[in-house]
Amino acid sequence: MEPCREIELEGHIIDSGVMTLVFDRIMDMGGEFEILTFNVGKQKTDTSYAHLRVTAPDDHLLDAILSELHRLGARAPEIGDVTLVPAEGDRILPKGFYSTTNHPTFVKYRDEWLPVERIEMDCHIVVDEKEVRAICTPIAKIKAGDAVVVSETGVRVVYPERPRKVSTFEFMHGTVSSERPSEALIAKIAREILRSKRKGEKIALVGGPAIVHTGAADALATMIREGYIDVLFAGNALATHDIEANLFGTSLGMNVKTGTLVTGGHKHHIRAISEIMRAGSIKNAVDQALVTGGIMYECVKKDVPFVLAGSIRDDGPLPDTITDVVEAQDTMRRHIHDLGMVVMVGTLLHSIAVGNCLPSYVKTVCVDINPASVTKLMDRGTMQAIGVVSDAGTFLPLLCEQLEKLENC
């Protein structure tokens, strides 16, 4: 007789397509299922309930299937408390540790369901037994003696539900397309930004140097000045070329307005870095009227925090660039958990870095001229993202224009 186990699903599991995902996952992995109970909600607000028996040829495969179903919100009919094992050393996880999704998660501790704070994917759950809190913790922050959750027992994942009435943001949820009318698409994104702002949520922009190269820096600077952007995540290059454009009118030695190479322009970005080094920081350069406009100028003037995470290929880097990757992650995380929406433009690596830290309920828009870049972000787990295949120089000015138009309606 093949090993079997029973699971339950509850919520808007039909509207959200969760039931289909569960059936497909079981069969694709070589298992079988039997529906024991299926109660379908009759009204739009009603939830549905399903009780299934899952079977597989062996225990190992059954465990693998159930682990996948757990991430879709499936749970055992009877749930005991979580199993906690102390970490034997800093950054050392107990064997069998639980690895988080980016979906809202709860753990059962002393018969009480605790929400897991600061949830993000590929991290771990530490229970503070004195304060009775469950905290999502990356491996770099695990300390000796931490009570780490082991196995999926006592852990519940709430898979994102799609209501029957499609909201504005779900018009192309989790898809990538270059065929959709860009102005209508950007207008919908602008409306979602305004809706998030009215709700008191913060908006982040993740940007690459293409924003400056394509002439979209003025549009982004305007959005920051007008209060649409609350935090900027970028690398050394965006800030360097933005400052270069302000000081010399070039980006990587190319005239931003005409697109022509400037004689001797190849060293302009190094000169820009040197000038900021002389000033001591980007803020000092703004205060000294050395930098008089642009993206970084508006961030300083509007007191918008920015996190510049460095990489091995950086020139300089600027004194504000964080070269320690763990420190850069920690600094990003301090801003991420207040966000309602993130717009990512023209930077694959920084988009994936921020996307990996985002809870699944944060609305995410990824814009890149290369469709593969947008798809890769979603493949890495940021399934809530919508992808827009567009040039930064086209997208940001249109978005800025739509925001101004909607605000004046």
N, C-alpha and C positions, 0 to 999 in steps of 0.2 A: 504494500500500500504506500502510495507516494505521500511525502510529508505535506502538511497543509497548515494554514493559519487563517484566522478570521480578522477582517479589518472593517472599519467604519469610515464613512465620508458624510459630512454634513455641511450645508450651506447652499449657495447658488451654484451647485455643482453641475447643473445642466447648462444654464446660461453661460457659464464661464468655460465650458468645454472640458472641465476637469474629469468628468466621467469617461469621456472619449480618450483623454490622455492616459487615464488609469488602465482602461481596457487595452489600449495600444501598447503601453509599456509592459504589461504582463505577457501579452502574446509575443511581442518582439523579443523578449528575453527568454522565451521558451517555457513560460508557465501557462497555467489555465486558471479560469475563475468560474465561480458559480454564484449567482445573485441569490442571496437568502431573503433579503427584504429590500424593497425599493419603494419609498414613499415620496411621491412627487408633489411639490408645493403647487397649489392651484392658483393662488394670487401672485401678482408681480413681486410683492414683498415677502412672500412665503419662501422658506428654505426647503430643501429636499434632503432626504436621508437614504443612504444605501448601506447595506450590510452584506459583505462579500466573503466567500471562502476562496483563498488563493492556494493553488497546489503547484508543485514543481518536482522534477525528477529526483532532486537531492536537497539536503538541508542547506548546503552552501549556496546553491542557486536561489533557493527560497529566500534566504537572508538577503541576497543581493537585490532580488525583486522588491522585497518589503522595504529595503533601504531607499530605493528609488520612489516607491509609493509614499513613503514618509515625507519626502520632499514636496509631494503634491498635496499634502494635508491629510493623508490617510493615518488612522490611528488604531491601536488595538482596542477592542471593546472594553476591556478592563485595564486601567493604567495605574501602575504603582508609582511610588516616588522615584525621582532620579537617583542614579548611582553616582556617588561622589568619591573620587580618589585623589589624595593629595599629590601635588607635583613634587617629584623628588629633588628637583633643582630648578634654578632659573632657566627658562626657555626649554625645559624638558617636560614633555607631555606624558601622562600615563598611557599605557597601551590600551587601545580600544577607545581613545578619546572621541568625543562627538565633534563633528565639523559642521559649522553653521551654513545655512542658506542666507540670502538677504531678505527673506520674507519675515514678517512678524512672527516671533517665536515665544513660547511659554514653557516653563518647566514646573513640574509638580514637586513641591518641597514641603514636607510635613503636612500633606493633604491640602496645600494651598497652591494655586496656580500663580506663579510669578512671571511677569513680563520680562523678557530678556532686553536689557537696556543697550542702546547703541549698536543695534544689530547690523551686521554686514557679513558678506559671504566669506567662506574659507577661514573663519576664526573659531574660537572655542568659547565655552560657557563656564564661567567661574561663579560659584555661589558664595556670597559673603554671608556666612552663617550668623554673624553678630548682628548685622543690619538687616538680614533677611532680604537680600537683593540678588538678582541674577544679572551678570554683566558679560556682554560679548567682549572677548579679549583676544587680540592677536598673539601669536606665539612669542613674539619679541617682548611682550609685556607679562608673560607668565612668570610668577615668582615661586620659589621653593615654598611648599606648604599650601599653595592655593588649592581650594576644593574644586577640582575640575570634573565636569560632567562626562561620564563614560557611557557609551552605548546610546541607543535612541529611546530606551525605556524612560518614561516620564517626561518626554519632550514632545511638544505639539507645535506643528508648523501651520500657520494660516496662509494658505495659498491665495494670491490676489484674485478677487472675484470681479467679474465683469457684470454690471447690472444689465437688466433687459433693455433699458433705455440707454443707447450709446451716447456717451458724453463727448464733448468737443475733442478732448485729447485722444480718445480712442478711435478717431477716424482712420488712423493707419497704425494702430497699436502693434508694436513688434515687427514692423515690416520695413523694407527698404525699397524705394522706387524713385527713379529719375523721370518717370512719365507723368507724374501728377502735376497739375498746373501750379507753378511755384508761387504766384502771387496769392492765390486762394489758400494754399498751404501755409504760407508765411503769415497771412492774416489770422489764421486759426491759432498759430503759435503765439502771435502777438496778443490775441484775446486771452489765451491761457496765462501768459505772463501777467497781464492786468488782473485777471481773476485771482492769481496767487498773491499778488501784491495787496489786493483788497482784503484778502483773508489774513494778512499779516505775515505771510510766509516770505522767506528770503529766496532770492534768485542768485545763482552762481553762474559765471561764465568760465569755461575752460578754453583757453585760446592758444593757438600756435602762431609762429611768425608769418604764416601765409596771410594773416589778417593785415599785417603791415605791407607785405609785398604786393598784395592785390589792391591796395588803396582803400581798404575798409576800416582803417584805424580811426578816421574822423567819425564814422558812424558809431563805432564802439565807444569812443570818447564821449560822444553825445549821450549815448544810453547811460553811461556812468554818471555824467553830469546831471541828467534828468531824473536820476534815482531808480532806474530800472534794474541795475546790477548792484548786488550787496557784497559780493566777494569775487575776486579774480584768482583763478588757478592757472598758472602758466609755467614756462621754463625761462631760462636765462635769455633765450633768443628773442622772444616776443618783446620783453622789456628793452633789450639792447637795441633792436632795430626800430622800436618806437621812439626811443631817445635819439638814435641816429637820425631818424626822419625829422625830428624837431630841430636838432642842431644843424644838420647839413642838407636836409631835403632829400636824403637818399635812403634806400633800404638795400643792404648788401651792395652798396656802391651804385645802385641804379636809381635814377631820378624817379621818385614816386609818381609825379604827375605826368611825365612824358614817356616813361618806360625806357629811357635811353641810359646807357652807361656813362658815368661821369669820370673824367680823367682823374686818376688817383683815388677814386671812390672806394677801391677795394680795402682801404685801411680806415674808412670812416667809422665802421663799427668798433674798431679797436680804439680809435680816438674817443668815441663816445664812452666806452668803458673806462678809459683813463680819466676822463673828465669827472665821471661819477666817483671814481676812486679818490680823486683829488677833493671832491666835495665831502666824501665820507659816506654818503648814502643817497638814494633817490630823493628822499624827503628833503635832505639838506640842499640838494641841487635845485629843487623846486623853491624852497624857502629863500635861496640865494638868487632866484630869478635866472639861473643858468638854463633850466628846463622850463619852457613857457607854454607848453601845450602838449596834447597827445593823451594816450591811454593812461600812462603812469602818472602824468601831471594831474589828471582828473581824479585818479584814485587817491592821491595825496590830498588834493583840495577838498574832496568830498568825504575824506576819512573812510574810504572803502578799503578794507584789508585785502592784501594780495599775498599769495604764496608762490614764490618762484623756486621750483624744485630743479636742481641742477642735474646735469648728465656728464658722462665722461668726455663728450665731444665739445663741451662749452669752451668758448674763448673767455678769458678773464678769470673767473666770472665776475659779474657785478657784486658789490659788497652785500646786497640784499638777497642774493641767491643762496639757498640752503644746499650745501654740497653733501651733507650727511643724509642718505635716503631715509633712514629710520626717523630722524628728526623732521624731515619733510613730510613723511606720512603722519606723524603725530600732529604737526601744525595743520595739515589739511583736515584731519579728523576733528580738530577743535571747532571748525566752521561747518562741517558737513551735516551734523545732526539737527541743525535748525533750518535746513533747506526744504523748500517745497518744490523747486524746479531747478534743473541744470541744463544749460545750453553749451554744447561742446562744438567748437569750430576749428577745423584744420589741424588737429593734433592727435594722432592715433595713440601714442604712448601715454600722454597725460590724460587722455580721455579714458583709457583702460584703467589707469591708476586711480582716477577719481571714481569711475564706475564700479570698481571692485569694493569701494568703501561705502557705496550708497545703499540704503534700504530700498526694497523693491517698490515702495509706495512713493518714492520721489520721482516726479515726472522728468523724463530725460529726453533731450533732443540732440542727436549727433549729426553734424553737418560736415561732409568731406567731399571733395571732387572725385575721390576714388571709392567706388561702391564697396570694394573689398575691405576698406578700413571701417566702414560703417557696419558691415556684416561681422567683422572680427570682434567688435565691441560686444555685440549681442551673443556671439558664440562663446565669449568669455564669461557669460552669466548675467549680463545686464539686459535681461529680457524685457524690461519695461520701456526700453528706449525705442523711439521712432527714428528712422534714418532718413535724412534728406541728402540726396546726392546733388551737391551744388558747390559752386566756387564761393569762397568766403567774400570775395569782392562783390558778388551779386547778392548773397544772402543777407549780410549784415546791413547794408544800406536800405534794402527793401524792408527788413524787419524794423529798423529805426523809423522809416517812413510810415509803416503801418501803425506802430505804437503812437506816433504823433497824431495820425489821422483819427485813430480810435479815441484818443484822449480828448480830441477837439469835437467829437460828435455830440 
